[in-house]
């Protein structure tokens, strides 16, 4: 329905303030903050933000007069969904992770339906009649990008391509493990047909570039990228993806039908990236390496990636399992349930 009006609500300090207007949509901000479990005194600020944010959300909703409100988790969601429900607006939740966050679990009673993205999430909600297994919406380009055309355009035909990405902000642990892998490939006796696209995150680009300069021959097979604007093409040309396991990134990997090595971030609520990764690993589409394991064995990614490089049949089975685990038409499923 191209005539629809869509308004986003976020916080003033979130990256949504750059991304949402950049995509052509309006956004308004409210005060909201999460509970800092390391500093219980900040709970008073969280409570004050909730009260203030709720008043702001109510004013925005009254002015915009939405037909539907969709909460996608996080501390902004609570104020907006509760106020909208109190004003008689139809509300829905879209839960991105296999392990749902506290906000979405607490809002179940205020909404008509709960859209989940992983079957495992169903166990955390009480009213099973509200649940719809919809998956996470990802861009159509991840489903349709041409692997061979992508390889030609990037000049990596005939190579074994490894795509390494550690999220939009980057991750030092993933970058360190990736540098160990690059060293192993660069060494005498290392595979000579490997090409690496390494997305470092803007924060770590300079640091990684300096380290890479000290690895002889790395510039011949490694392309360093601070932030990837064309991830569907990079994903399409990859034979193996190494990444964090945030919900959207993971679903982009599945939509591309790629085998992966997931390194979940341990610094997220309820360790939800671990549960996301385990959902795919249990289906046979990925391997999982925890950061704690990398601390014990810095070369664990090297061993895992080269083992997969040498097992093309196993890699093909993982790719098939990855594609099979992808839930297609997520956006359409959500739309059809709310229209």
N, C-alpha and C positions, 0 to 999 in steps of 0.2 A: 504494500500500500504506500506508494511513493509520496502521497500527500500527508502522511502522518507527521506529527510534530514529536520530536524526541528531545528530552532534556536529561542531562546527567547531573548527579549531585556527588560531590567529593569534598575533600579538604583543601585548604589553600596551599598546603605544602606538598601535596601529592603530585606525582608525575602526570596524573590525569589532566592537570591544568595545561600541560603542553600537548599531550596526545589527543585529547578530545577535540579542542578547537582545530588542531591540525587535520583531523578527519572530517571537519565540517559541521560539527554539532555544538550546541550551546551547553554550557556547564555553569552551575552555581555551587557555592561553597557553604559548608556549615562547620561549626566547631565540633570536633570529635577526637577522642584519643583512646588508645587501648590501655588496659591495666598493665602496669610495669611490675612484674612479679619480683624483680630484684630490688624494687624501692616501693614498699607498701604505702609510704607517705603520699605518693603521687596518686593514690586512689581518690583523694579529695579533688584533685584537678580533673581526673576522669569523670567524677560525679558532676562537677560543675560544668564540664564540657557537655555532658549528656543533657543536662537541663537546658543549657543555652542552645545546644544543637537541635534539641527537640522543638523549641520555640521557632528557631530559624527554619527547620524543615516544615513545620505546620504553615508558616507564612508562605513559603515557596509553593507548597502544594495547593494552598487556597488561591494563590495567584495564577498558577499554571493550569490548575483544574484537570489533572490527568484522568484518563479512563482506566489506565493500568499502571501499576508500579511493580518493578522487578528488582528485587534485592539480590546482589551477587556476593554477599558475605563481607566480613570486615566490620569495623566499629561504626562506620557511617550508616550501614544498613539498618542497624537497630532503631535509631531515631526515625529514619525515613519511613520504614515499613510500619512501625507502631502508629505513628501519626497518621499515615495514609489510611491505615485500616480503621482507625478511630473516626476518620472523616468519611467513611463509607466507600473508599476506593478499593477496587479489586486489586489484591496483591499476590505476588508469586515470588518464589525463591529459586535461584539457579545456583546449585552447589557444584563447584568445579572439581573438588578433590574427592579422593576415595575415603578420606577421614574428614568428615564435615567439621567446620569451625563452630565455636560456641554460639556465635551470633545467629547463624542459620538454624542451628538446632533449637535455640530459644524462641525463634520466630515462627515455628511450624504452625502454631495455633492461630496465627494472624493471617494465614495465606490460604488461597484456594488450592494451589498445587505446589509441589516441590519437585523441581527438575533436577535429577541427579545425573552424574556423568560417568560413574563407575558402579557396577552392581554392588560392590562392597559397602557403598554408602547407605544402602537401604536399611541396614541393621541399626543405624543410629537415629532413625526417626520412628515415632510411635504410630502415627496414622498411615498405614501402608496404602490406604485408598487414595491418598493425596500424591503418591510417588509416581513420577514418569521418568523412565530411563531414557534420557534424551541425548546424552553426550555433551561435549563442549563444542560450541560453534568455532570453527576455524575457517580461514579464507579458502575459497574454492580453488585458488591457485595451488594449494598443497596437494589436492586430489588430481589436478589436471596437468601439472608441470611435466614436461617431456624429459625423461632421464638422458636420452641420447642427445637431444637438442641442447640440453643444459650442459652436457659434457663438451660438446663442440664449442659452444659459446664461451666456455671458461677455459678451453684449451687443455683439457685433461682426458682426452680420448685414450683408451688403452691403459689407463692407470687404475690403481686401487685407491679410491678416494676416501679419506677420513675427514669428517666434519666435526670439529670440536667447538662447542659453544657453552658458555658458563652463565648465561642469563644477561639481561640488559645492563646490569651493574657490574658483571664480572664476578669471579670467585677465585681467590688466591689458591685454594687447595686444588681446584680443577686445573688452573693454569700451571701449577708446579708439577702435577702429574703429567700434564700434556708435554711439558718441556722434557721430562724424562723419556717420554715416548719418542719425541723428535730426536733426542740424543741417540737412542737405540737405533732408529732408522738411519741416522747419519753415519753411524759407525761402520767401519770396514766389516763386511759380512751382513750388514743390514739389508732389508728388502730395497730394491732399486726402482720398483714400479709404484711406490706409494707417493701420493700427493696429499697434502694436508691443507685444509682451510681452517684457520684458527681464529675464532671470534673471541677476543679477550675481554670485552667490556671496556668502555671509555676510561674508567678509573685505572685500569691496569695496563693499558696499551703501551705506554712508554717504558714501564718496568719490564714487560715481557719482550719488547723489541730489543732492549739492551741485553737481556739474557740470550735472546736468539742470535744476536750478533756474535756471541762467543761460541756458537756451535758451528763448526766448520761444515760448509756445504748445505746448511739448512735453507739458505736463501734460494736454492735450486728446486726445492720441492715444497716449501711452506709459503702460503699466502696469509699474511697477518691482516686482520680486519678488526677495527675497534667496535663498530656497531654495524650489523648487517641489515641493509634496507631491502635485500632481495633474498630472504631466507627460503622461499619456495624453490628457487632455482638451485641454491646451494644444497638444500636437502635432497632435491631430485637427483643430483649427480653423485651423491654419497653412496659408498658401499657400506659404511659403518658410521654411526653417529655417536659421539661421546658428549653427554650433556647433563645438566641438572635435570630434575624431574618435577618441575613446576607443572601444574595441570595443563596449561595451554601449550607449553613447549612439548610436553609429552604427547598430547593429542595431535600436534603438528607432525611429530615423528611417525605416529601411527597412520595418519592420513597419507603420508608419503610412502608408507609401507617399508620402513627402514629398520634393520636390526640396530640395536643400541646398547651402549654401556651407560647406565645411569649412575650418577654420583649424587645422591640426594643431599640437599643442604640440611645440616642438623640444626640450623638456627632459625627454624620456622615453627609456628604454633603446632603443638601436638605431633611434631615430626611427620607432618602430612605428606611431604615429598617422598619419604620412605614408603608409605602406604600406596601412593600413586605408582611408584616404580614396581613394587611387589605385585600389583595387579597385572602388569604387563609381563613381568618375569614368570609369574605363575602360569601365564598363557603360552610361554615359550618364546616371546618376542624380544627379550632383552636379558642382559646380565646386570647385576647390581654390585656396586662397590661402595661401601660406606667410608666416610672420611676417616673414621677411626682406624680402619684397615689400611688406608693409605699412609697414616702416621706410622703404623707398624712396619709396613713394607712399601716404600716409595715407588718401587718398580711394579706394583701390582697391576696398574693400568697397562704397562708395557707387556707384561705376561699375558693378560687377558686379550688385548688387542691383537697381538701377534698370533696367539692361539686361534683366534677367529679368522685372521688373515690366512692361516694355513689350513683352515677347514671350510672350504667354499660350500660344500654340501650342507654343513651345519648352519652356515651363514644364510643360505637360501631358505632353510626351514624357519630360521628366526624371522626373516623378511616376510614370509608367508603368514606366520603367526602374528606379526606386528600388524599387517594389513587386515587380517581377520578380526583383530581386536578393536579396530577403528569403528566408531559409530558415526555413520554418515547422516547427512541431512539434519544435524542437530538444530540449527537455526529454524528450519522449516517445522520441525516437530514442536519446538517451543511456540512458534508463531501460531500453528494450527490449534494448540491447546489454549491460547489466550484470546484469539480473535472473536 
